[in-house]
Amino acid sequence: MAKKKRKKHHPDYEPDVECGSLYLQKEVAVQVMLAIAYSLKHNRQMTELDKQRLCVGATVINDVFGIGAEEVRDGNCS
């Protein structure tokens, strides 16, 4: 019987604990933050759950890069 092959993954991902590293330049992180802010402000069809998910991503990016996006606007990401 053939052995089941383990799926290959990136070396920065550890499947046993489902954690990994993501590398991006600060310039890209700032652009992602701007896209998140724009989406939160202008997408009226977005559910509260979707908004919370975007806020989690924004919080992680802000914490890593120290972008200074702590200000809460329009009750988003509070």
C-alpha positions in Angstrom: 0.0 0.0 0.0 1.4 3.4 -1.0 2.3 5.8 1.8 0.3 9.0 1.8 2.5 11.9 0.9 2.6 14.8 3.3 1.7 18.0 1.5 4.6 20.3 1.0 4.5 23.7 2.6 6.6 26.8 2.8 9.5 26.6 5.2 8.1 29.5 7.2 4.9 27.6 7.9 4.7 25.0 10.6 1.6 22.8 9.9 1.7 21.1 13.3 0.8 24.3 15.1 -0.8 26.1 12.1 1.5 29.1 12.4 3.8 30.8 9.9 5.6 33.9 9.0 4.6 36.5 6.5 7.1 38.9 5.1 6.1 42.2 3.5 7.7 45.6 3.1 6.4 48.4 5.3 5.3 50.3 2.1 3.1 47.3 1.2 1.7 47.2 4.8 0.8 50.8 4.6 -1.0 50.2 1.3 -2.9 47.3 2.8 -4.0 49.5 5.8 -5.2 52.2 3.4 -7.2 49.6 1.5 -8.7 48.3 4.8 -9.7 51.8 5.9 -11.2 52.5 2.5 -13.2 49.3 2.6 -14.5 49.9 6.1 -15.6 53.4 5.2 -17.1 52.9 1.8 -18.4 49.3 1.6 -22.0 49.6 3.0 -22.7 45.9 2.1 -20.0 44.6 4.4 -21.3 42.7 7.4 -20.2 43.3 11.0 -18.3 40.1 11.0 -16.4 41.1 7.8 -15.6 44.4 9.4 -14.3 42.6 12.5 -12.1 40.4 10.4 -10.6 43.4 8.6 -10.0 45.0 11.9 -8.1 42.0 13.2 -5.8 42.1 10.1 -5.4 45.9 10.5 -4.5 45.5 14.2 -1.9 42.8 13.4 -0.3 45.0 10.7 -0.4 48.1 12.9 1.2 46.2 15.9 4.0 44.8 13.7 4.9 48.0 11.8 3.9 50.6 14.3 2.0 52.5 11.6 0.1 54.6 14.1 -3.4 53.7 13.0 -4.7 53.6 16.6 -7.3 56.3 16.0 -10.9 54.9 15.9 -13.1 56.5 13.3 -16.8 56.0 12.7 -16.9 53.3 15.4 -14.8 50.9 13.3 -12.1 48.7 14.9 -13.0 49.7 18.4 
